[in-house]
Amino acid sequence: MEKKFIIVFVGIILFFTSWNLTNVKFDDPNKDKILINIIKYVLDKGHYQSKEINDEFSEKIFDTYLELIDSQKKYFLASDLREFKKYKLQLDDQWLSEDLTFFNLTFERLIQRMNEVEIFIPVLFDKSFNFDLDENINFDFENISYSKNNKQRIDRWRKQLKYMALDIYDIKISEQKLSLKNNKEFKLKSNSKILNESTELVKKNITQIFDLMNDLEKKDWFATYINSFVTQFDPHTYYFQPEDKERFDMNISGKFDGIGARLSKKDGGIEIVDIILGGPVWRDKKLEIGDEIIKVGQGDQSPVDVIGMRLEDAIKLIKGPKGSEVKLTIRKKFDGEIEVVSIIRDLVLLEETYAKSTLIKKDNKSYGLISLPKFYVDFDNYKEKNCASDVKNEILKLKKEGIDGLVLDLRNNGGGALQTVVEMTGLFIEKGPIVQVKSTGNRKKILSDKDPSIVWDGPLVVLVNQMSASASEILAAALQDYGRAIIIGSTQSFGKGTVQNIFDLNRLISNSQFDLGALKITTDKFYRINGGSVQIDGVKSDIIIPNTYSFLEIGENDEKNPLSWDQIDPTAYNLWNGYYNLKDVIDNGNDRIKESKLATLINENAKWIASKRDLKSFSLNYNSFKKSQSNDKDFLSKFDEIKNYKNDLKFDLLVNENKSLEKSDELLERRKKWHSNLQSDYYLNESINVLSNLKSKNIEVKKILAKIY
């Protein structure tokens, strides 16, 4: 399964400072060769597991690289592959000697083939697509061969474009029927007109795709080449170009300095596709989604034309330090008017990154829910912004509301900073070890919570799924080992038991005239306090609930080149003794799921989804296309209960939250939308069922004392 995400677990430490660099030569004027030389050095000295660079390694690089640059085999020809195969067993030697022969050959050939495709694409639109023909398109890219000749390649592209047009054509036909149903006087368009509109939209989309492809420079393709090497060590070792590193930092901290808008390339210009709540653009109300940026000026300097510019380069001009001025020349979406808008850049916070909480009421009891999308941190100012402190504050707010139990939602949380995990786990236990970390040379250290204070000592549930990874797994595993929380969710979490560090490659070369970027490198493995590893195996849920992804290939074991599972000796720790009926609640919860009609339907639906993902061939005949759709619709009707599910939970804003949200209709609307989604959350409902049955000694004692005093 092709992964569209990178699971990140990062603990930034300066672990390279003691290296002896005197024997490393960095005097080669060729940046690409210098980059390879440095990356080889960092991998050799810093990676958790050494790797033999041999012919087997070379073959894997060859296959990985070609898959990365032409995964659907739509550009290269079979003759290209035959020529490339001459180097299949030479890439290890070329890597060791910084020889770029293979890269230069494939890069130049790829550009040539892409140009050829871009030339013949318009010709494919000269003739209308015929949806009455009986023909199929094959998406089994792993097993199909490269086109034998240009004629076969043209036909492969024709089918791809036809498939795109067929999908849009069907959507437009359905929209027509819906419009007629709602308005009997609605005038239907002819099928030929709809076909023409669909084709024009495909033409526009494919043009934009090639515009983005043409924006890529040789350095971008070289970064891909580098990553075909480094990912052979493990799937989480990864090379970042300078701009990629900047995005990574923004992702892990959830903040950046800029104007507060998400941008996209469109028709040669830069379009505003989203406005970030709380940012300068949102506050000023001068720009709207759909407005086009055509020039960028810095303060009093002359503006720079960004039409035709690479998106990344335009973004560099638009972003800037807090308090600085940027002048944007804008073409307005609705009337096409041109105007210059001055914006003072500011700190932009990505609200969707941060912890948030809500109050849940059921059967005259109150419960708290804290949603944590990732383990974020500002490494430059840890005390100012980190998820452990934010979660602590959310718990304190919920305690003021008198909650009887707490749900910590780590679903789809791909990880983050190690330090925050240790601190956050400490919010729920008195003190003790949280995680064991083993480095190269079998060096082991135990990271512990040394603060005896407990912020929340009541009933606790942690929600996970297959996308809960790394830092999420450390927290869930520790709380499970202590017997502190009940883990509810998928059969197991993602299974990423490795630690990565970010190393700035520029630190190994002085007075460089260029930025070499950074390497995310696997330096350690982490282990549970019971000695087990979550690598591959993940964290097994105490109460298993099927979900949409249950039968899809999602997890560390489905990645390429994962490190193996192993275990070490356990460390000493004291079990949590705060529950009366932990085992009974877990057993009853699993029994309840087994007897649940809805859970059975979810499981059956998950099997069906997995079966559809295995389909590789699709009809390009409209009648067959519709018949398949109709069959799917009839089958899916049995799952309507899942779609229509509503729990009986009541969601309330916290008292202090009411005041802050009243100032912004948009923020309030987002919170209401979140509550609406939670109303359809079966997994959350089961979490509240568990909390309502889980008897905490601490809560019971407090209730008794409250009555006495």
Disulfide bonds with the S-S distance in Angstrom:
none
